[in-house]
Amino acid sequence: MFITHSLRVRISWSSFAVVKLSIKIALIFFALGLFSCRQNIDFKGTDIPLSFSQDTIFLDTVFTGLGSSTRTLKVYNTSNENMVVDRVYLARGEQSYYRMNVDGVSGKSVDNLEILAGDSAYLFIEISPDAQGADALVYTDSIWFENGNQRQHVDLVTAVWDAYYHFPTNVLTITQPEPYPDIKIPYSILPCNAQWSNDKPHVIYGYAVVDSACSLSINPGTQIHVHKGGGLWIYRDGQLSVDASATQGTTNMSNPVVFQGDRLEPSYEWVPGQWGGVLGGIFLMRSNQEHLIQNTIIKNATTGIRLDSAAVLKANNTIITHSSRVNLYGGYGNATLNNFISGPAGVYGLYALGGQYTAKNSTFLNTWSYSTRGGTAVGLSNYFEDGAGIRYTRDLQALFFESIIDGSLDNEVGMAIDPGAAFDVRFGKSALSIEPNPEGGHYDLGDTTMFFGNDLQFNGFWTYAPGPLLTNAGYAYLPDSASTLIDAVVRDPQGATHDIHGTARGTTITLGAAEPQ
């Protein structure tokens, strides 16, 4: 009895204790509920700029109908105010192949994204397998963020064709004095002694860099597409070889290497200035080896080729055309050009600022019509002036032989000469559109050292016909049948035996790079 009674008492007191604990817990939760109801978070911050973990997101190439892996974008509110991003959306809207999730909310557009002061939000992005049907090498979109008057965006890039892609992995920052912004150059370093095959296109974002003591060899027929602001950079003591297997003097322009932009719409085929950043399109730095470019077309860049000081280039059967600035810029470089065509350019076809240049059987024909042009088909200078007006001189040596320098201006040969440096420029057996009486007397057409031989033609108002290498370009570079440029001179025995099309040259030849078809 006693044991039973005692047990009952203990059970009763234990139950009472449990009830008391339950009441206490309930009171605590009730108090927390009251507190949370009374706590108000102010999200009135507006016009606050956001920061992002990256400004461009590169998603995987889309192959065989598979979607990409997911990428993450972190959005930062670095201010001391809580804020609401009014709207986050894809620029292409419901038609976009991209999909995003904004802090757990999926959709092409998400409203009222709350971000606490000093906090961040996560966005997850992927691309649909449907993007494989896009009519482009690269499919792009952007995520826009609107907050009051603030509008910011992050770019999205996905390769959707089967190609070799060279995306940037590093950024070179060149600091600038106030108030100028720093220059940022995205780039990737190619494998040493790389060889690019022609089995599928190569697509470059940023600059693809050939490192010091390394080389890049490009096989004939390779198609190279470069995104806006990008290019090919051959660093000091690197080497570029394009179609190096071709025997010098032979032509393989039926299967050329082509450098061009990455916009594939027909309307963009000949639009100037589509690629090439602050370093130009193809930037060749000095090397103890010669850079060789053969059987190549370089089109639609800002500056097609830029030669750094002491860089040496040999270009055979090469066309540079439709550059928004300069086709071939020589900054105290050394270039040997054979069967070379320089087409329309926004400033100069060839600009030589000191250095050594030899052009044989070449055509410099600048008929730029996209805007007002500030330069000539060929510009030659042995000096330059910096922003403070201080003049620097550079020795210049140049020879133009069996060539054409012509265009839509009355004068297509620009020469700037400082007597304090060498200016050894000569023209022989060529046709020139040139000012007969230059202001300041820079030169004299009667100077038999500069203008030598009896086969020179001056200011002939020559006309041209379209050629097969630049179809749909709206650019004619072949002397027409009535031109005095046809069969104009006896071929130099050391000159090229075939023109840029592969047509055999006889005893008498047409001036420039191309014989009539």
C-alpha positions, 0 to 999 in steps of 0.5 A: 500500500505504501509503495503504491501510494508513494508512486502515485504521488510521484507521478502526480508531481511529475505530471504537474512539472510537465504542465508547468514546462509546457506553459512556459514554452507556450508563453515564450513562443507567444512573446516571440510572436508578439515581438516579431509582429511589432518588429518592422524592417524598412526597405525604402532604400532606392537608387542604390547601385548594386555590385556583382560577383562578375560582370559577364557569365560564361555558360557551357557550350550547348551540345547535342540538345543538352542544357548547360550546368548552372552558374551562380551570380551573387548580387551585393547591396554594399550600402547601409540601407535596406533596399528592394530591387524593383525588377530583375529580368532577362532582356530577351524576355519570354523568348530567352533561352536562359532560365534564372532563379532569383532567391528561390523564385523562378522566372524570366522576370522577378519583382521586388527582390529584397536585400538587407544592408550589407547583405546579398542575394543569389541568382542561379542561371542556366540555358535551355537545350533549345538554344542549340537551334540559335542561328549564331556561334554564340548566344547572348542575353543579359540580366537587368536590375532596375532600382529606382533610377538605377539600371544595371546589367550582367551579360550572359554568353553561351557557345551554341555551335560546335567550335573551339572556344577561347574564353578569358581567364584573366584580366590585365588592368592598366591604371590611368591617371584621374579622371580616366578609367582604368583599362581592363583587358580580358585574356587567356593564354594559349597552350605553348606551341599550339596548332589550330586545325580547320575541322571546326571554327575557333571563337575568341573572347577577349585576347587569346595570347601566345606567350613568350617563347611559344608559337601558334600555327594556324592551318589553311582554311581555318575560320576564326571568329572574334567577339567585340573587343577581342583579338589575337596577341602574340607576346614578346618572343612569341611567333605566329605562323598562318598557313606556313606550309604553303610554298612562298610564291604559291597561292591558296586563296581558294581555301584561305584562313579568315579572321572575322567577327562572331556575328553571323547574320548576312547583314554583318558580313562586311560591317567594319569595327566588329572586333579588336580591342585597345591592342588592335585585332592581331597584335604582333610584338617584337620577336627573334623570329619572323611572323608569317601570314599567308593566304589569309583574309582579315576583315571587319576589325578596328585595326587589322594588324598592329606591329609593335616596335621591332616586330617583323612580319612577312605577309603573302597573298593576304587581304586586310579590309573593312577595318574601322581604323587602320588595316595595317598599323606599323609602329616602328615595325618591319613588314614585307608584303607580297600580293597584298591587298589593303581595302577600305579603312576608316583612317589608313590602309597602311600607316607606317610610323617609322620602321622598314616596309617593302610592298611588291605587287600589292594594292592599297585601294581605300574607297571607304564610304561608311563615314568621313575618312581622316587618312589615306590609303598609305600614310608614312611618317618618321615622327609623332607628337605626344599629348604635350606636343613633344616631337619624337622621330623614328627612321623610316625606310619604305619601298613600293614596287609594281603596286597600286596606291589609290582610292576615293580621295585626290591624294592617297599617299600621305607623307609626314617628314621630319629632317631630323630622322631618315625618310628613305621612301621610294616608289617604282613601277607603280600607280599613285594617286598623289598630291603633285604640289604638297603644302610645305614641299615635303616631296617633289614628283620630279625627285628621281630618288623617291620616284624612280624609273620610267614606269610610274603612273600618277593620278590616272583616274583608274577604275576597278571591277569586283573580284572573286575573293571579296564577294558581297563586299561591295568592294572592287579591286581588280583593274578593269579591262580599259585600265592603263594598269593592265600589262603596264610593266615588264615583270621583275624577274624576282617578283611573284610568278602568280597573282593573289588568285593564283593566275600566272603572271607573264612577261608584262603584268598588271600593277597591284596584287591581281591580274584581270580574270 
